[in-house]
Amino acid sequence: MTPDTVRASDLFECKKCGDCCKGYGGTFVSPDDIKAIADFIGEDPEDFPGRYCQMSGDQPVLLQDDSGYCVFWDDKCSIHPVKPRMCRAWPFIEGVMADVSNWYIMAQFCPGIRTDIPDDVVVEYVENAIRKQLNK
């Protein structure tokens, strides 16, 4: 398997377990994410951060309920059609480019991540996926 022949499904297959919706530092949301989610659930985007987010530094992250899951998790993602960019990107995130060992750490919590792929293939695929996402 080489970086130019790999597909997303070679590296990751979502098992719909919800493990990525629990803990691990929270889900950062952009102003576009906030507007899309607020519109989807019928909330005022101005009120959304105060009701559904906490701040991490200067960035809003979605709240988690007492079980540690995202407040929008209810045995499935209740905002799936408008889920945040960070969720849409999973597990092809910038942290993997910074240190490929993050791929293996994430795989401990995500049964859909394959760890038998060479590091250079994983990193190059993630770089390309992020580049494509940013150009949308």
Order of alpha helices (4+ residues) and beta strands (2+ residues): alpha-alpha-alpha-beta-beta-alpha-alpha-alpha-alpha
